[in-house]
Amino acid sequence: MSVSLAGKIEKYIKALLSQSKTGTVELGRQDLARRFNCVPSQINYVLSTRFTVEQGYMVESRRGGGGYLRISRIAIHSNQDLIEMVKQMEGEVSQSEAEKYTSRLLEAGVITLREAQIILAAVNRKTLAVALPARDIIRANIFKAIVLAIVSNQK
């Protein structure tokens, strides 16, 4: 099975992050583009789709001659970290964003596979059979309530 260019770039960045003691890497956009023989906009695409807050990453970017990309893994070490994650969620959450948040919680070991499946069933567009934007607002409220319930039961 062939891995896409975006997949290769993602894998490379994640490998660098896993080797980092601080959970942060600093890279040059142009350097990455040269390494993968692509245009810088391809690097931007990977960052904007695969290194989002929902997926547990913070990306800082500075353009120009001395520009850089600083990519950090957002750790979930405590219930307070979970509460902060929920606070950062906007008033609306799409199904895709809910899936990414849920994957992040599962990956961090905060929830079990069974809990992830329950969350995804509760926030699925078929379950929330109402029109947008109400569906995304309801989804956000349900998701937040579930995460806060998990936090309160872990004390």
C-alpha positions in Angstrom: 0.0 0.0 0.0 1.4 3.3 -1.1 1.6 6.2 1.5 0.7 9.6 0.2 3.2 12.5 0.4 1.1 14.1 3.1 1.3 10.8 5.0 5.1 10.7 4.7 5.4 14.3 5.9 3.1 13.6 8.8 5.1 10.4 9.8 8.4 12.3 9.6 7.2 15.1 11.9 5.6 12.7 14.3 8.9 10.7 14.5 10.8 13.9 15.3 8.2 14.8 18.0 8.5 11.3 19.6 12.3 11.7 19.8 12.0 15.2 21.3 12.4 15.3 25.1 10.3 18.5 25.2 7.5 17.4 22.9 8.4 20.3 20.6 10.2 20.5 17.3 11.3 23.5 15.3 11.6 23.1 11.6 12.0 25.2 8.5 9.1 25.1 6.0 11.5 25.5 3.1 13.7 22.7 4.5 10.8 20.3 4.8 9.6 21.2 1.3 13.1 20.5 -0.1 13.4 17.2 1.9 10.1 16.0 0.4 10.5 17.6 -3.0 7.3 19.5 -2.7 6.0 23.1 -2.5 5.7 24.8 0.8 1.9 24.9 0.5 2.0 21.1 0.8 3.6 21.5 4.2 0.9 24.0 5.1 -1.7 21.5 4.1 -0.2 18.7 6.3 0.0 21.1 9.2 -3.6 22.4 8.9 -5.1 18.9 8.5 -3.0 16.6 10.6 -1.5 18.8 13.3 -4.6 20.5 14.7 -5.6 21.4 18.3 -8.3 18.7 18.1 -5.6 16.2 17.3 -3.4 17.4 20.2 -0.9 19.7 18.5 0.0 23.4 18.6 1.6 24.9 15.6 3.3 28.2 15.6 4.5 29.6 12.3 6.7 32.6 11.4 7.2 33.3 7.7 10.1 35.1 6.0 13.9 34.6 5.8 14.3 33.4 9.4 10.9 31.8 9.5 10.2 28.6 11.3 7.5 26.1 12.3 7.3 25.2 15.9 5.2 22.1 16.5 4.3 21.0 20.0 2.4 18.0 21.3 -0.2 19.1 23.8 0.0 16.8 26.7 -3.0 15.6 28.7 -1.5 14.8 32.1 -4.3 15.8 34.4 -8.0 16.4 34.7 -7.1 20.1 34.5 -5.6 19.5 31.0 -8.9 17.9 29.9 -10.9 20.8 31.3 -8.7 23.3 29.4 -9.1 21.3 26.2 -12.9 21.5 26.6 -12.7 25.2 27.3 -10.9 25.7 24.0 -13.6 24.1 22.1 -15.8 26.6 20.2 -19.6 26.7 20.6 -19.9 24.4 17.6 -18.1 21.1 17.0 -18.4 19.3 13.7 -18.5 15.5 13.5 -15.0 15.5 12.1 -13.7 17.6 15.0 -15.5 15.4 17.6 -13.9 12.3 16.0 -10.4 14.0 16.2 -11.0 15.0 19.9 -12.2 11.5 20.7 -9.2 9.9 19.0 -6.9 12.2 21.0 -8.5 11.2 24.3 -8.2 7.5 23.3 -4.6 7.9 22.3 -3.8 9.7 25.6 -5.4 6.8 27.5 -8.0 9.1 29.1 -10.9 7.0 27.7 -11.3 3.4 26.7 -12.2 2.1 23.3 -15.7 1.4 24.6 -16.0 5.0 25.9 -14.8 6.3 22.5 -17.4 4.3 20.7 -20.1 5.5 23.0 -19.0 9.2 22.6 -18.9 8.8 18.8 -22.4 7.2 18.8 -23.8 10.0 20.9 -22.4 12.8 18.7 -23.0 11.1 15.3 -24.9 13.2 12.7 -27.4 10.4 12.4 -28.1 10.4 16.1 -28.3 14.2 16.1 -30.9 14.4 13.3 -31.4 18.2 13.3 -30.3 20.8 10.9 -27.0 22.7 11.0 -25.8 24.8 12.9 -28.0 23.5 15.7 -26.5 20.0 15.3 -23.0 21.2 15.8 -24.0 23.2 18.9 -25.8 20.2 20.4 -22.8 18.0 19.5 -20.4 20.4 21.3 -22.6 20.4 24.4 -22.9 16.6 24.5 -19.2 16.2 23.9 -18.3 18.6 26.7 -20.7 17.1 29.1 -19.3 13.6 28.5 -15.7 14.7 28.9 -16.6 16.6 32.1 -18.4 13.5 33.4 -15.3 11.4 32.8 -13.1 14.0 34.6 -15.4 14.1 37.6 -15.4 10.3 37.9 -11.6 10.1 37.8 -11.1 12.1 41.0 
